[in-house]
């Protein structure tokens, strides 16, 4: 391996891909990505608390008195097309896929899920992309308008290329919702005292000595 490298010789990829977020003043075209196989839905869901970071609350109900009720977070994978600011696709001539795209994680709460569910009741979101506008980035106030088609599904070749990205990311999707922690790790985050384990009896002779001293 070469010891001395120039800028062009190094390709450093981020450990975590950026999650999808709406941006004020821009229109985005996205599409929800159902799993390639299995007939299951596209969403993962976890109940979480926020303690310096999102943590999964399942199995830690005893901490509810300190942290309050947990909040539901949902996530899915989306294809985000590369578009102009008005939402129109930027075409790539001579490429296997004539549009540029990125597969991203999208994390949101129950309110946004209800919006999507209502749209899906009238427009099958498996078959239609969405145009997204943002009226407030901090709280991700998004409005959705269904498109007449799902561009990435127009040809099998497009689908195969998109699925190559999405299905590699899908097994780790739940991790984007919150970190799973032990009770002791949660106590440490909350600044609570951790109960130390009692001494362990390591031999039969030690047990005999203890019984004789009683």
C-alpha positions in Angstrom: 0.0 0.0 0.0 1.3 3.5 -0.9 2.5 5.4 2.2 2.0 8.9 0.7 -1.4 9.9 -0.7 -2.7 12.9 -2.4 -6.2 14.4 -1.8 -7.6 12.6 -4.9 -6.3 9.2 -3.6 -8.5 9.2 -0.5 -12.3 8.6 -0.5 -13.6 9.0 3.1 -17.2 8.1 3.5 -19.3 9.2 6.5 -20.1 6.5 9.0 -23.7 7.5 9.2 -25.8 8.7 6.3 -27.7 12.0 6.7 -31.4 11.6 7.5 -34.0 13.2 5.3 -35.3 16.6 6.3 -37.3 19.2 4.5 -35.7 22.6 3.7 -37.6 25.8 3.6 -37.7 27.4 0.1 -37.2 24.0 -1.6 -39.5 21.4 -3.1 -38.3 17.8 -2.7 -39.5 14.8 -4.5 -39.3 11.6 -2.4 -40.8 8.1 -2.5 -41.4 5.7 0.4 -39.5 2.4 -0.1 -41.3 -0.8 0.8 -39.1 -3.8 1.3 -38.2 -5.6 -1.8 -39.5 -8.9 -0.5 -41.6 -10.3 2.3 -44.8 -8.4 1.9 -44.2 -6.2 5.0 -44.7 -2.5 5.4 -41.9 0.1 5.2 -42.0 1.4 8.8 -40.2 0.6 12.0 -41.5 2.0 15.3 -40.1 2.4 18.8 -41.3 4.1 22.0 -38.6 6.5 23.2 -37.4 9.1 25.7 -35.0 11.9 25.1 -32.1 12.0 27.6 -29.3 13.8 25.9 -30.1 11.4 23.0 -33.1 9.3 22.0 -33.2 6.0 23.9 -35.7 3.1 23.6 -38.0 3.0 26.5 -39.2 -0.6 26.1 -38.4 -2.6 29.3 -37.7 0.5 31.3 -41.2 1.3 32.4 -40.0 1.8 36.0 -38.4 5.0 35.0 -41.7 6.6 33.7 -42.1 8.5 37.0 -38.9 10.4 36.3 -39.1 10.6 32.5 -42.8 10.8 31.9 -44.6 9.0 29.1 -42.6 7.8 26.2 -43.1 9.2 22.7 -43.5 7.1 19.6 -40.9 7.5 16.8 -41.3 5.9 13.4 -38.9 5.6 10.5 -38.7 4.4 7.0 -36.4 4.5 4.0 -37.1 7.0 1.2 -35.6 7.8 -2.2 -34.8 11.5 -2.5 -34.4 12.5 -6.1 -31.9 15.2 -7.1 -34.1 18.0 -8.2 -34.1 21.7 -8.9 -35.6 24.0 -6.2 -39.0 23.8 -7.9 -39.0 20.0 -7.5 -38.4 19.1 -11.2 -36.0 16.2 -11.8 -32.5 16.8 -12.9 -32.0 14.4 -15.8 -28.8 12.4 -16.5 -28.4 11.6 -20.1 -26.7 8.4 -21.1 -26.8 6.9 -17.6 -28.4 3.5 -16.6 -30.8 5.5 -14.4 -31.6 8.9 -16.0 -32.1 10.6 -12.6 -29.8 11.1 -9.6 -31.0 10.0 -6.2 -30.1 9.1 -2.6 -31.6 6.6 -0.3 -32.1 8.1 3.1 -33.5 7.3 6.5 -36.6 9.4 7.5 -37.6 9.6 11.1 -40.8 11.3 12.4 -43.5 11.2 15.0 -47.1 10.1 15.1 -48.5 13.3 13.7 -46.6 13.0 10.4 -47.4 9.3 10.3 -51.1 10.2 10.4 -50.7 12.6 7.5 -49.1 9.9 5.4 -51.7 7.3 6.4 -54.5 9.6 5.3 -52.8 10.2 1.9 -52.2 6.5 1.5 -55.9 5.8 1.9 -56.6 7.7 -1.3 -53.2 7.5 -3.1 -51.3 4.2 -2.9 -48.0 5.5 -1.7 -46.3 2.3 -3.0 -47.1 3.6 -6.5 -46.8 7.4 -6.1 -43.9 9.7 -5.2 -44.5 12.7 -3.0 -43.7 16.4 -3.5 -42.7 17.9 -0.2 -42.6 21.5 0.9 -41.4 22.7 4.3 -42.9 25.7 6.2 -40.7 25.3 9.3 -37.4 23.4 9.4 -37.0 23.3 13.2 -40.2 21.3 13.7 -40.3 19.9 10.2 -43.7 21.2 9.3 -44.1 19.4 6.0 -46.9 19.4 3.3 -47.2 16.5 0.9 -48.7 16.4 -2.6 -48.9 13.0 -4.3 -47.3 12.7 -7.8 -48.9 10.9 -10.7 -46.2 8.2 -10.7 -43.3 6.7 -8.9 -40.4 7.4 -11.1 -38.0 4.9 -9.7 -40.5 2.1 -10.4 -41.0 2.9 -14.1 -38.5 0.3 -15.2 -37.1 -2.9 -13.6 -33.6 -1.6 -14.1 -34.3 1.5 -12.0 -35.8 -0.6 -9.3 -32.9 -3.0 -9.1 -30.4 -0.1 -8.7 -32.5 1.6 -6.0 -33.0 -1.7 -4.1 -29.3 -2.4 -4.1 -29.0 0.7 -1.8 -32.1 0.4 0.2 -32.0 -3.3 1.2 -28.4 -2.9 2.4 -29.6 -0.1 4.8 -32.8 -1.7 5.9 -31.5 -4.0 8.7 -30.1 -1.0 10.6 -33.1 1.2 10.2 -34.5 0.7 13.7 -31.2 2.0 15.2 -32.1 5.5 13.8 -35.0 5.7 16.2 -33.1 5.4 19.5 -30.4 3.6 21.3 -31.1 0.5 23.4 -29.6 0.8 26.8 -29.5 -1.3 30.0 -31.1 -0.2 33.3 -27.7 0.7 34.7 -26.8 2.8 31.6 -30.1 4.6 31.9 -29.5 5.3 35.6 -26.1 6.7 34.7 -27.7 9.0 32.2 -30.1 10.2 34.8 -27.4 10.6 37.5 -29.0 8.0 39.7 -27.0 5.7 42.1 -26.3 2.3 40.6 -26.8 -0.6 43.0 -23.6 -2.6 43.4 -23.9 -6.4 43.3 -23.5 -8.2 46.6 -20.5 -10.4 47.3 -20.7 -13.8 45.5 -20.1 -17.0 47.3 -17.3 -18.7 45.3 -16.9 -22.1 47.0 -18.7 -24.7 49.1 -16.2 -24.2 52.0 -16.9 -20.5 52.0 -20.6 -21.3 52.3 -19.9 -23.7 55.2 -17.9 -21.0 57.1 -20.8 -18.6 56.6 -23.4 -21.1 57.9 -21.3 -22.0 60.9 -20.9 -18.3 61.9 -24.7 -17.8 62.0 
